[in-house]
Amino acid sequence: MSGLRVLVGCKRVIDYAVKIRVRPDSLGVVTDGVKHSMNPFDENAIEEAVRMKQKKIVKEIVVASCGPSQSQETIRTALAMGADRGIHVEVPAGTDADLQPLAVAKIFSKLVEKEKPDLVILGKQAIDDDANQTTQLLAGMLDWPQGTMASVVNAADGRLTITREIDGGLEDISVSLPAVISADLRLNEPRYATLPNIMKAKKKKIEKMTPENLGVDITPRLKILNVVDPPVRQAGEKVPDVSTLMEKLKEKGHL
Amino acid sequence: ASTLVLVEHDGSKVNPATLHTVTAASKLGGPVHALVAGDACQEAAAAAAKIPGIEKVFVAESDALKGQIAEAVSAVLLDVQSKNNYSHILANGTVFGKNILPRLGAKLDVAPISDIVEVKSENTFVRTIYAGNAVQTLESVDPVKLITVRGTAFEAAADEGGSAATEAVEVVVNNDKSKWLEAKLSKSDRPELASASIVISGGRGLKNGENFEMLYTLADKMGAAVGASRAAVDAGYVPSDLQVGQTGKMIAPDLYIAVGISGAIQHLAGMKDSKTIVAINKDGEAPIFQVSDYGLVDDLFKAVPEMINSIDG
């Protein structure tokens, strides 16, 4: 199998190491002046596409991101990892937090119409809204098969064999192309962009679009009423030794 | 409201997570129906019919549903929905539910709601974002609500006492695009991680996979399941299905014992609803101690054998 064209999605999110703070108006979290980076699962998605290109299964990788103007930086990172060109679907800053998976899947289905890829790879979930929906929504819209939470992807004879991470272990499925897959963390170890590749990525093209000119209505169907801090769990006591610990657990009826 | 619950099962038994989803469904008011879909699922359907609160069980049985592949199950759901027009369709917030329900969302043009932890009203729900570091209340404006339920946030419904009517559903699924091949399930005599009342998890502090034997020995003495942090999974000590955390399993046992786990945010997200938390770590400053009821600052290689010895039998 060779010469596939792949569309990969990536999302700009608050960096996974940042401690989240809820906004004083309780309508979201503080994003100003906060470090952002590429959603970790999307790094796995891009890495997988790049590896497929190195194995000559894939001929072109197009990376797309929906978000504010800063999403261009996220696209540049993907280009530096090895994607060939980018598409930025710009959503005005401030409204990007309301961009929900259903709308993103609709945008991607329009991009699929335009780019005609053989395969779409997305991260299994974004670490901000934790929805885990976009891949399944997109596959449903396109009526393409889906291979979600993939930890191994093998291509042969016009089909993909995908090992999925399920609750009791793993399962293998086989899907025809075109297909949509979502990357789990153990799919691969994403590479770091090297300086020469970052320089090269600056010359790669990023095409700009908007939901309007793609004909997609992004009005949220889920109205966020409030966002608050989770209940705080009080730290308990330190115990001096194992016998005290076991005593306490007995008192509580655990042993 | 009228609600359809997509039942998770292995052909013969109903997955315990579904019992929690039934409780969430009952909070919506109105009748609750269930769909059991698979290639051989009469036994599971009979088990679902015994869950109190479920009025009717639809049974969809066909070779096309082998492995309960998303393309086929979502097609059956769409068919059942088009004939019955439910206001809510619920599934477990497990890999099974999350794989299937959003695909139906595409067909119905509905925004799914993932992993709810509370039902405020028929259209208002609570869920967590940022790995549990913020709690969001949202209102759906869609005519049908597609919801996955975080089991740990709802009590389990009983699994005996009900007597729902069952009704066969004709399965017309044309799916030549995807095929289920095989499941490679981890075999274990220990309780299942997701439903165990005691869970003992190991982290990077265990240093290697062999040292997990210690935890297995302790777990067997306590009747516990064994879990792991993402660090331990990524280091290859144990397989990924043992992972507890935001990207692994979300669990809430009666007793959670974290051994050699520092307590990264994403791990805490997966276990902080446990009733009693014990942390054993030689670093007294480890964040896990901020959520633990009982903290033991000690070398785990000394403490765990002591625990094993202190339990009779």
Interface residues (C-beta under 8 A of the other chain):
Chain A: I14 Y16 K19 I20 V22 V29 Q100 P101 L102 A105 Q125 I127 D128 D129 D130 A131 N132 Q133 T134 T135 Q136 L137 L138 A139 G140 M141 W144 P145 Q146 G147 T148 M149 S151 T161 R164 E165 I166 D167 G168 G169 L170 E171 D172 I173 S174 V175 S176 A179 D184 L185 R186 P220 R221 L222 K223 I224 L225 N226 V227 V228 D229 P230 R233 A235 G236 E237 K238 V239 D241 V242 S243 L245 M246 K248 L249 K252 H254 L255
Chain B: G67 I69 A70 E71 S74 T94 V95 F96 K98 N99 I100 L101 P102 R103 L104 G105 A106 K107 D109 V110 A111 P112 I113 S114 D115 T124 T128 I129 Y130 A131 G132 N133 A134 V135 Q136 T137 L138 E139 S140 V141 D142 D176 K177 S178 K179 W180 L181 E182 A183 K184 L185 S186 E192 A194 I198 M222 R230 V233 D234 P239 S240 D241 Q246 T247 K249 D254 L255 I265 Q266 K272 T276 I277 V278 G284 F289 Q290 V291 S292 D293 Y294 G295 L296 V297 D298 A303 E306 M307 S310 I311
